[in-house]
Amino acid sequence: MVPERVYAAMSKPVVGHLDAYFFQVAEDVRNLLQTVFGTENAFTMAISGTGSAGMEAAVANFVEPGAKFAVLANGFFCDRISEMGKRYGGDLVRLEKPWGEAFSDQEAADFIRAQKPQVVGFVQAETSTGVFQASKAICDAAHEAGALVIADTVTSLGGMPVQIDANGIDIAYSCSQKGLSCPPGLAPITLSPRALEWLRARTTPRRTWYLDLKLLDEYYDGAHRYHHTAPISMFYGLREALVAIAEEGVENRWARHCRNHLALVAGFEAMGLRMLVAEGVRLWTLNTPRVPEGVDDLKVRKRLLAEHDIEVLGGFGPLAGKVFRVGLMGPLSSEDNVTMLLDAFEACLRAEGYQPPASGREAAQAFYAAQSQ
Ligand SMILES: Cc1ncc(COP(=O)(O)O)c(C=O)c1O
């Protein structure tokens, strides 16, 4: 959901891609992104393109041909980053986990110590499953092994603490259209000083031109040398979205996402829906209740859209037909939306023959009431 003020900012007159005003906007975006990323990294910018462009920039710049690339694989986007690693010539090794589970610190560290890779990749917020992957142990083990760490923060940035510096993440990318509440089109990215030093010292040719971070750095920073024509209106929109986050306060925003997620889960559980993901490793931005036995999830979702104007996604891959995927991010993450969704969900489940044992709305309201005491 995109706030009105972001649409308004995007409708402002466009300046040239080498205009001093544009570079001022890009500089504001950098400063504001540092706060949501939780980093002091000087190399923090927004790349033209969606989240996958951020992913590809990370892989293309840091996975050299022949380099061992170790991926912690527990969902769809772990497969995408693996595929990119292979295409850029990396020697891919994977530690697998069933979709819906997180890696323990020990499992991740043992794998990294045994493999001794040059680069480690993992997805902090796996949108296909609703799992949050803790980052610190992965980064500690990777640094011990001399590896750089790439983290996918597409579904965490702006909705949950990403904490780049506290975790020691070297390279992180995200998107504009999820927790930042902007239209799709820009991919925030940040590099630690260590990653930047490595990039500057890289001697093997980089196979990407459009996503070459050294060239992009010369465009946005330093010499402001023309590289490509930046999507100016998207930068206006992203800056406004980030200003709105700064006004709310990033920690208040995380707390809001956490509170509404917990209320929604209380509602689902009261209705007899079990969560796919264990407590403690659930995303606050994307919730995955299991589809009750005997219910066709597609029918429920179609009904939700047709009768209540609410779009909920389904599971795919090994989770097809097994979970709902309910996004709760940005302005959507509110008490009113949680109770409205639970009412609509209950009505649609009943219409499809499932009888919830208790009211989801009442459970969510009891949760909110307990919080405010
Ligand atoms: C975890 C994760 N990584 C990467 C992507 C790719 O982002 P995009 O679709 O913006 O290219 C997505 C998209 O949903 C995602 O959820």
The ligand as a Gaussian input file, in Angstrom:
#p B3LYP/6-31G(d) Opt

LIG

0 1
 C       12.744000     -12.403000      -0.541000
 C       12.651000     -11.845000      -1.929000
 N       13.772000     -11.688000      -2.653000
 C       13.743000     -11.183000      -3.894000
 C       12.558000     -10.801000      -4.498000
 C       12.558000     -10.256000      -5.879000
 O       12.096000      -8.954000      -5.864000
 P       11.349000      -8.324000      -7.153000
 O       10.137000      -9.141000      -7.411000
 O       11.054000      -6.929000      -6.674000
 O       12.303000      -8.346000      -8.288000
 C       11.358000     -10.953000      -3.792000
 C       10.068000     -10.578000      -4.383000
 O        9.027000     -10.775000      -3.827000
 C       11.417000     -11.482000      -2.482000
 O       10.299000     -11.636000      -1.772000

